[in-house]
Amino acid sequence: MKHLILCFVLVFAGLELSAMDSAIPLEKGKWEVGIINPIRFGLGSGREISAYKLLSLKMPNISYKKLRWRKWDWGISTRHSLYYPTPFLKWLQSPLGMELGDPDMFALISPEFDIPHMVSIWNSVIATREIMDDVHFTGSAGLGISVGANELAQESTIDLPFIFPRLAVYYSGAVLKIGSAIHSKINKHWGYVVSGEAFLMPGAPGEFAFENTSQIEWVRNSGFRILLGYKMMYGEYPFGGQAHIFPAFDFIWRRG
C-alpha cells in the first residue's frame, strides 16, 4: 500500500525524476515546462528562474540560476534554491485528509510527530561543455543546508527511494550532492541523456545514495520533446542498503 502511495506522491510532486539541466540559462522571454521537469523562465543577461510546479502546491520552492562564466566552450553557472517542506510533510501524515486506523494506515509519516516550520537552502555550481559535435557534458556540485529542522524527530524519516535522500537535509542538517550527465543528439529527431547523481548525507540515518538516469530523447521540433527511460538507484536507509529501478519519462514544451 505504501508503495502505491509513493507512486502517487512522485507523480503529484515531480521529485526530479529526469536528468539535471544544463548550465546555460534560457534566453530572455523563453520558457520551458515538463510534466516532471520544473517550469523554467529566462530573464535575460544569463539569468533564469524555475520552480517545481506540482511540488509547489505542497512544498513551495524557487530556484535562481546565473551564468557566471562562458569561455573556451565552457559555461559555468550557480544555482540557488529554496524549499519550504512543512506543508508537504504534514500532508504525508494524512494524505487522504482523514484518520484511518491508529496511526493513519495511509500515512508515510506517523501523525504522532510534530513537523516544525523549516526550510532548506541549496547552492550549486553547474558546468557544461560541448565535448564533441552535438555531445554536451554537464557536471554539478551542490550543498544543501536546513534551517529550523533541529526539532524534527529522526524517527519521522520516510525510508523510501527518491524521497529519503531528498529529505535527508532536514535530518542531517547538510547534504552534498554531486553529479554529471551526457546529452547527445543522434540525428534531427533522436538523442539520449545519461546522468548520475550521488547524495552524501553525513549524520543522517543513511549516509549515501546514488541514482542513474538513462533516457532516449525524441524531438518533434524545437518546441516539444519526449524523454523515456529508467532511473536506477541505490540508497542506504535506517534498515540497510537497497536498490530500485523505476521508469523515468517526461513530456517537455518550450516556447519563445
N, C-alpha and C positions, 0 to 999 in steps of 0.2 A: 504493500500500500504506500509506504513512504517513497519508494522509487517512482510510483506513478505521480505522486505529489511533486517529486523532484523534477520530472519531465515537464509538468505544468509550470513550475516555478521558472525553469530555464527558458521556456517559450515566452512566458509572461515578462520575465526580467531582462532577457537578452544578455546573459552574463559572458560576453566576449567569446563566443564560440569560434569566430573566424580569426584569420591571421591578423597580426598587427599592421597598422598603416605605415605609409612612407613618412620620411622626414620632411617631404616637400608639402607645404600647405596648399590648399586650394586657392585659386586666384580670386580676386575681389568679385563678389557677386555670385560666384559659383557655389552650388550646394550639392550635397550627396546624402542619400539616405538608403538604408537597407532594412530588411526585416529584423535582422540580428545586429548588424553593424550600427554604430551611432549615426545620428544626423550631424553633418559637418557643414560649416558655412565659412566661406572665405571672406576675410575682412580687408584684404589688400595689405601691401607693404610686408608681405611674408608672415601674415597673422591668420589664425584660424580658431574658431570656437567649435566645440562639439559637445554632445550630450547623448547618453543612452536614453532614448525617448520613453520606451516602455518601463525601464527601470525607474525613471524619474517619477512615475506615479506613486511608487512606494519608497524609493531611495533617491531624493533629489541629488543631482550631480551636474557638474560642468567641468570642461577642460579647455585650456587655452594653450595653443601651440604657436611658437615664434621661431621663424627661420633665423638662425644666428650667423651662419657662415655658408657660403656656396662658392666653391673654387676647386679646380682640378677634378672635376666630375663628382665631387662630394657635396652633399647637402647635410648640414648639421642643425638640428632644431632642439629646443627644450619644450617640454610639455608639463603643465602644472594643472593638477586635477583636485577637485574637492568632492567628497561624498558624505552624505548625511544618512546613515543606515538605520537610525532608530525606528522610524515608521515601518520599514521592511521587516526588521527583526520582531517587532511587536505583532505584525500581521502573521508571521510564521508561527506564532504561539497559538493562533486560532484562525487559520486561513479561510475557514468557512463562516467565520463570524459567530460561532456558537460552541458551547461546550458539549462534546460528545464523548462521554467516558471520563475517567479521572486518572491521569490528566487527559486532556483532549486527544483522542486517538489519531486525529489528523495533524497534530502539531509537530513541527520539526524542532521546536524549542519548547521545553516544558513551561506551562503557564506559571509555575512557581517562581521563576527567575524574574528579577526586575531588570528592565532594559534601560540604561541611562541615556541621556542625550549626549551624543558623541559624534565626532567627525574624523575622517581620515584625509590626510593631505599627501598627495603623490607628486614628486618631482622627478622627471625623467630626461635623459639625453637620448636622442634618436639620430642615427647617421645612415644615409642612403647613398649608394654609389652604383652607377652603371658599370658592371664588370665586363660585359660583352654586349654586342648588339641585342637590344630587347631583353636583356637579363639584368635585373636590379637586385642588389644585396642591401638589406637593411639590418642594422644591429641596434639594440637599445639596452639601457640600464636605468633602473629607477628605484627610488627609495620611498616607501610609504611609512608614515607615522600616524599614530592615532592620538586624539586629544579628548579627554573626558571619559575614557574607557576603563579607568582604574577600578571602577566599582562593578564591572561586568564579571559575572561568575564564570570561572574556567569550565565548569560543568555544563554550560549552556552552548558549547560548540556544536556545530552541525557537521557531523563526521561523514560527509558525502562528497563525491567528486565534484569538481567545478567550484562548489560553494566553500568548502573548507579553506583552500589556500587564499581565496579572495576575501574572506572574512578574518583570516588569521591575524591581520594587523591589529584588530581590536582586542585580541587576547595576548599578543606578544609585545605590543607597543611599537614594533617596527618590522618591516618586511622588505627584503631586497629582491627585485625581480629583474632578471636579465634574459635577453632573447635575441634571436636572429631569424631572418626569413629570406627566401629566394623567390622572386616573382619573375616569371619568364613568359614571353609570348612565343608560341609556336608558329602561328600564322595570323591572318587578319581576325579570325574568329575564335581561335583556341589558345589556351595558355595554361599555366599551372602555378600554384603557390605552395611552398613547403616552409613551415616555420616550426620553431621550438622555443619554449619558454620555461625557465626554472624559477621557482619561488623558494627563497631561503628565509626560514621563519624561526630564528633562534629564540628560544623561550616559549614557543607555542607547544601545545601537546604533541603535534607532529611538526618536524623541523624542515622538511624538504618535500617539494612536489615538482614534477616535470610533465609538460604537455607537448605533444607533437601534433600539428595540424597539417594535413595534406589534402589539397583540393584541386580539381580540374576547373578551369575558368572558361566559360563560353560567353563571348562578347557579341551581342547582336549589332550594336552600334556604339557610338561614343556616349550614349545616354543610358544604356542598360546592359547589365551583365549578370550572369548566374555563376555561383560557386557551389560545387558539390564534392564532398569527400568525407573524411573521417577525422575525428580527434581522438588520439590515444593518450592516456595519462597514467602516471604512477604517482601515488601520494602516500606519505606517512601520516597515519591517523593515530588517535589515542589508543586504538586497539591493535595497531600494527600497520604494515605496508600492504597496499592493494593496487592492482592495475585494472583499468577500464578502457573500453573503446565505445565511442558513440558516433552517429552520423553528424556531419557538420555541413551546413548549407546556408546560402543566403541569396536573396534577390536584391540587387543594388541599382538604384536610379541616380543619375547625375544630370544636373541642368546648369545652364549658364554659359 
